Amino acid sequence: MNDKPVHEIILGAIKGAIWKNKTQNGSKFTVTYQRLYKDKDDKWQSSGVYNTEGSLILAQVAQQCALWMYNNNSSKES
């Protein structure tokens, strides 16, 4: 993966980071998801654990990430 995502989508505390990866068959997008929060020392942290509300927001972020990847995929094959 690259050092920085090519695009990020954030809704509330849920973030989807889209990465562009070079493969033998050309470039492909992948996505990672995080729930952002501040700890007791007021420092930003992230988690991959989602409650009911977070899961619903995650679904929306995932949909928006998928649409972004599809619209920005020059080959439109994935």
VMD Tcl script that builds the backbone (N, CA, C; Angstrom):
set m [mol new atoms 234]
animate dup $m
set s [atomselect $m all]
$s set {name element resname resid chain x y z} {
  {N N MET 1 A 0.834 -1.183 0.000}
  {CA C MET 1 A 0.000 0.000 0.000}
  {C C MET 1 A 0.881 1.250 0.000}
  {N N ASN 2 A 0.300 2.325 -0.456}
  {CA C ASN 2 A 0.984 3.611 -0.437}
  {C C ASN 2 A 1.044 4.144 0.979}
  {N N ASP 3 A 1.817 5.218 1.180}
  {CA C ASP 3 A 1.914 5.835 2.503}
  {C C ASP 3 A 0.656 6.578 2.895}
  {N N LYS 4 A -0.063 7.125 1.906}
  {CA C LYS 4 A -1.279 7.895 2.176}
  {C C LYS 4 A -2.409 7.387 1.295}
  {N N PRO 5 A -3.631 7.424 1.822}
  {CA C PRO 5 A -4.762 7.021 0.984}
  {C C PRO 5 A -4.989 8.037 -0.138}
  {N N VAL 6 A -5.573 7.566 -1.244}
  {CA C VAL 6 A -5.883 8.465 -2.360}
  {C C VAL 6 A -7.170 9.230 -2.104}
  {N N HIS 7 A -7.991 8.723 -1.181}
  {CA C HIS 7 A -9.250 9.397 -0.859}
  {C C HIS 7 A -9.732 8.904 0.503}
  {N N GLU 8 A -10.414 9.768 1.234}
  {CA C GLU 8 A -11.018 9.388 2.518}
  {C C GLU 8 A -12.459 9.860 2.558}
  {N N ILE 9 A -13.303 9.046 3.163}
  {CA C ILE 9 A -14.697 9.411 3.391}
  {C C ILE 9 A -14.949 9.263 4.880}
  {N N ILE 10 A -15.440 10.343 5.500}
  {CA C ILE 10 A -15.687 10.347 6.941}
  {C C ILE 10 A -17.128 10.770 7.200}
  {N N LEU 11 A -17.847 9.953 7.936}
  {CA C LEU 11 A -19.194 10.275 8.410}
  {C C LEU 11 A -19.185 10.093 9.918}
  {N N GLY 12 A -19.389 11.168 10.633}
  {CA C GLY 12 A -19.336 11.078 12.092}
  {C C GLY 12 A -17.962 10.611 12.522}
  {N N ALA 13 A -17.918 9.521 13.273}
  {CA C ALA 13 A -16.655 8.995 13.777}
  {C C ALA 13 A -16.107 7.853 12.924}
  {N N ILE 14 A -16.748 7.556 11.796}
  {CA C ILE 14 A -16.335 6.429 10.955}
  {C C ILE 14 A -15.610 6.934 9.720}
  {N N LYS 15 A -14.435 6.355 9.455}
  {CA C LYS 15 A -13.630 6.775 8.313}
  {C C LYS 15 A -13.314 5.586 7.415}
  {N N GLY 16 A -13.485 5.793 6.122}
  {CA C GLY 16 A -13.033 4.842 5.115}
  {C C GLY 16 A -11.866 5.453 4.368}
  {N N ALA 17 A -10.745 4.763 4.323}
  {CA C ALA 17 A -9.556 5.244 3.613}
  {C C ALA 17 A -9.347 4.360 2.382}
  {N N ILE 18 A -9.293 4.987 1.216}
  {CA C ILE 18 A -9.145 4.260 -0.047}
  {C C ILE 18 A -7.690 4.341 -0.487}
  {N N TRP 19 A -7.138 3.177 -0.815}
  {CA C TRP 19 A -5.735 3.043 -1.193}
  {C C TRP 19 A -5.642 2.555 -2.634}
  {N N LYS 20 A -4.624 3.016 -3.348}
  {CA C LYS 20 A -4.374 2.539 -4.707}
  {C C LYS 20 A -3.136 1.654 -4.664}
  {N N ASN 21 A -3.298 0.424 -5.116}
  {CA C ASN 21 A -2.221 -0.555 -5.083}
  {C C ASN 21 A -1.878 -1.003 -6.491}
  {N N LYS 22 A -0.596 -1.067 -6.788}
  {CA C LYS 22 A -0.152 -1.549 -8.098}
  {C C LYS 22 A -0.007 -3.060 -8.035}
  {N N THR 23 A -0.577 -3.740 -9.027}
  {CA C THR 23 A -0.476 -5.189 -9.121}
  {C C THR 23 A 0.066 -5.545 -10.498}
  {N N GLN 24 A 0.278 -6.827 -10.739}
  {CA C GLN 24 A 0.733 -7.282 -12.051}
  {C C GLN 24 A -0.312 -7.003 -13.122}
  {N N ASN 25 A -1.561 -6.892 -12.720}
  {CA C ASN 25 A -2.660 -6.649 -13.656}
  {C C ASN 25 A -3.091 -5.189 -13.691}
  {N N GLY 26 A -2.261 -4.289 -13.186}
  {CA C GLY 26 A -2.615 -2.872 -13.145}
  {C C GLY 26 A -2.944 -2.435 -11.730}
  {N N SER 27 A -3.421 -1.222 -11.605}
  {CA C SER 27 A -3.741 -0.666 -10.292}
  {C C SER 27 A -5.128 -1.104 -9.826}
  {N N LYS 28 A -5.230 -1.353 -8.524}
  {CA C LYS 28 A -6.501 -1.731 -7.890}
  {C C LYS 28 A -6.681 -0.902 -6.629}
  {N N PHE 29 A -7.919 -0.597 -6.317}
  {CA C PHE 29 A -8.240 0.101 -5.076}
  {C C PHE 29 A -8.589 -0.903 -3.988}
  {N N THR 30 A -8.216 -0.557 -2.753}
  {CA C THR 30 A -8.663 -1.287 -1.565}
  {C C THR 30 A -9.119 -0.242 -0.552}
  {N N VAL 31 A -9.823 -0.680 0.474}
  {CA C VAL 31 A -10.334 0.266 1.470}
  {C C VAL 31 A -10.162 -0.318 2.869}
  {N N THR 32 A -9.845 0.567 3.811}
  {CA C THR 32 A -9.802 0.205 5.224}
  {C C THR 32 A -10.780 1.102 5.969}
  {N N TYR 33 A -11.320 0.588 7.080}
  {CA C TYR 33 A -12.312 1.328 7.862}
  {C C TYR 33 A -11.836 1.464 9.299}
  {N N GLN 34 A -12.141 2.616 9.905}
  {CA C GLN 34 A -11.787 2.871 11.295}
  {C C GLN 34 A -12.894 3.656 11.980}
  {N N ARG 35 A -13.025 3.407 13.292}
  {CA C ARG 35 A -13.866 4.252 14.133}
  {C C ARG 35 A -12.914 5.133 14.931}
  {N N LEU 36 A -13.084 6.442 14.809}
  {CA C LEU 36 A -12.196 7.398 15.470}
  {C C LEU 36 A -12.793 7.843 16.803}
  {N N TYR 37 A -11.937 8.034 17.799}
  {CA C TYR 37 A -12.391 8.524 19.094}
  {C C TYR 37 A -11.219 9.162 19.831}
  {N N LYS 38 A -11.530 9.970 20.828}
  {CA C LYS 38 A -10.494 10.565 21.680}
  {C C LYS 38 A -10.420 9.779 22.982}
  {N N ASP 39 A -9.192 9.516 23.412}
  {CA C ASP 39 A -9.002 8.777 24.659}
  {C C ASP 39 A -9.062 9.732 25.865}
  {N N LYS 40 A -8.804 9.193 27.044}
  {CA C LYS 40 A -8.904 9.995 28.268}
  {C C LYS 40 A -7.910 11.158 28.306}
  {N N ASP 41 A -6.829 11.064 27.499}
  {CA C ASP 41 A -5.836 12.139 27.417}
  {C C ASP 41 A -6.116 13.089 26.261}
  {N N ASP 42 A -7.308 12.967 25.672}
  {CA C ASP 42 A -7.750 13.823 24.564}
  {C C ASP 42 A -6.911 13.622 23.294}
  {N N LYS 43 A -6.352 12.412 23.124}
  {CA C LYS 43 A -5.584 12.079 21.918}
  {C C LYS 43 A -6.437 11.200 21.014}
  {N N TRP 44 A -6.339 11.435 19.695}
  {CA C TRP 44 A -7.119 10.653 18.743}
  {C C TRP 44 A -6.605 9.230 18.666}
  {N N GLN 45 A -7.540 8.301 18.693}
  {CA C GLN 45 A -7.264 6.875 18.566}
  {C C GLN 45 A -8.209 6.297 17.514}
  {N N SER 46 A -7.974 5.058 17.125}
  {CA C SER 46 A -8.890 4.408 16.186}
  {C C SER 46 A -9.128 2.970 16.611}
  {N N SER 47 A -10.249 2.439 16.162}
  {CA C SER 47 A -10.640 1.077 16.503}
  {C C SER 47 A -11.355 0.450 15.312}
  {N N GLY 48 A -11.355 -0.849 15.255}
  {CA C GLY 48 A -12.090 -1.578 14.238}
  {C C GLY 48 A -13.350 -2.210 14.802}
  {N N VAL 49 A -13.774 -1.772 15.988}
  {CA C VAL 49 A -14.962 -2.307 16.654}
  {C C VAL 49 A -16.095 -1.293 16.515}
  {N N TYR 50 A -17.290 -1.783 16.142}
  {CA C TYR 50 A -18.434 -0.899 15.872}
  {C C TYR 50 A -19.654 -1.376 16.650}
  {N N ASN 51 A -20.366 -0.435 17.288}
  {CA C ASN 51 A -21.624 -0.770 17.936}
  {C C ASN 51 A -22.752 -0.724 16.890}
  {N N THR 52 A -23.979 -0.815 17.318}
  {CA C THR 52 A -25.101 -0.840 16.380}
  {C C THR 52 A -25.142 0.415 15.525}
  {N N GLU 53 A -25.086 1.582 16.151}
  {CA C GLU 53 A -25.117 2.841 15.402}
  {C C GLU 53 A -23.900 2.962 14.486}
  {N N GLY 54 A -22.724 2.605 15.006}
  {CA C GLY 54 A -21.511 2.662 14.201}
  {C C GLY 54 A -21.569 1.736 13.003}
  {N N SER 55 A -22.208 0.591 13.176}
  {CA C SER 55 A -22.348 -0.361 12.070}
  {C C SER 55 A -23.205 0.205 10.952}
  {N N LEU 56 A -24.249 0.934 11.312}
  {CA C LEU 56 A -25.107 1.556 10.300}
  {C C LEU 56 A -24.357 2.646 9.545}
  {N N ILE 57 A -23.567 3.434 10.265}
  {CA C ILE 57 A -22.762 4.475 9.609}
  {C C ILE 57 A -21.675 3.828 8.762}
  {N N LEU 58 A -21.070 2.756 9.268}
  {CA C LEU 58 A -20.063 2.018 8.501}
  {C C LEU 58 A -20.629 1.547 7.169}
  {N N ALA 59 A -21.869 1.088 7.162}
  {CA C ALA 59 A -22.502 0.641 5.919}
  {C C ALA 59 A -22.596 1.783 4.909}
  {N N GLN 60 A -22.912 2.979 5.388}
  {CA C GLN 60 A -22.986 4.147 4.500}
  {C C GLN 60 A -21.604 4.537 3.974}
  {N N VAL 61 A -20.615 4.509 4.847}
  {CA C VAL 61 A -19.247 4.823 4.428}
  {C C VAL 61 A -18.773 3.793 3.405}
  {N N ALA 62 A -19.069 2.520 3.651}
  {CA C ALA 62 A -18.662 1.468 2.721}
  {C C ALA 62 A -19.315 1.671 1.350}
  {N N GLN 63 A -20.574 2.043 1.337}
  {CA C GLN 63 A -21.257 2.291 0.074}
  {C C GLN 63 A -20.620 3.461 -0.674}
  {N N GLN 64 A -20.329 4.541 0.036}
  {CA C GLN 64 A -19.709 5.705 -0.605}
  {C C GLN 64 A -18.300 5.382 -1.099}
  {N N CYS 65 A -17.557 4.590 -0.341}
  {CA C CYS 65 A -16.218 4.177 -0.780}
  {C C CYS 65 A -16.304 3.317 -2.037}
  {N N ALA 66 A -17.238 2.387 -2.059}
  {CA C ALA 66 A -17.401 1.528 -3.232}
  {C C ALA 66 A -17.754 2.351 -4.469}
  {N N LEU 67 A -18.639 3.320 -4.309}
  {CA C LEU 67 A -19.004 4.181 -5.443}
  {C C LEU 67 A -17.810 5.002 -5.913}
  {N N TRP 68 A -17.026 5.530 -4.976}
  {CA C TRP 68 A -15.852 6.310 -5.359}
  {C C TRP 68 A -14.857 5.440 -6.126}
  {N N MET 69 A -14.618 4.228 -5.621}
  {CA C MET 69 A -13.670 3.326 -6.287}
  {C C MET 69 A -14.166 2.960 -7.682}
  {N N TYR 70 A -15.453 2.687 -7.815}
  {CA C TYR 70 A -16.008 2.349 -9.122}
  {C C TYR 70 A -15.878 3.536 -10.080}
  {N N ASN 71 A -16.230 4.725 -9.633}
  {CA C ASN 71 A -16.186 5.907 -10.495}
  {C C ASN 71 A -14.774 6.337 -10.857}
  {N N ASN 72 A -13.789 5.917 -10.069}
  {CA C ASN 72 A -12.403 6.306 -10.328}
  {C C ASN 72 A -11.552 5.167 -10.869}
  {N N ASN 73 A -12.173 4.055 -11.195}
  {CA C ASN 73 A -11.488 2.906 -11.773}
  {C C ASN 73 A -11.545 3.044 -13.290}
  {N N SER 74 A -10.408 3.336 -13.903}
  {CA C SER 74 A -10.404 3.588 -15.351}
  {C C SER 74 A -10.802 2.362 -16.156}
  {N N SER 75 A -10.552 1.157 -15.628}
  {CA C SER 75 A -10.895 -0.040 -16.400}
  {C C SER 75 A -12.341 -0.476 -16.181}
  {N N LYS 76 A -12.966 -0.055 -15.070}
  {CA C LYS 76 A -14.357 -0.408 -14.718}
  {C C LYS 76 A -14.587 -1.915 -14.716}
  {N N GLU 77 A -13.548 -2.698 -14.389}
  {CA C GLU 77 A -13.700 -4.153 -14.423}
  {C C GLU 77 A -13.958 -4.761 -13.060}
  {N N SER 78 A -13.725 -4.051 -11.951}
  {CA C SER 78 A -13.922 -4.631 -10.629}
  {C C SER 78 A -15.258 -4.246 -10.054}
}
mol reanalyze $m
mol bondsrecalc $m
mol representation Tube
mol addrep $m
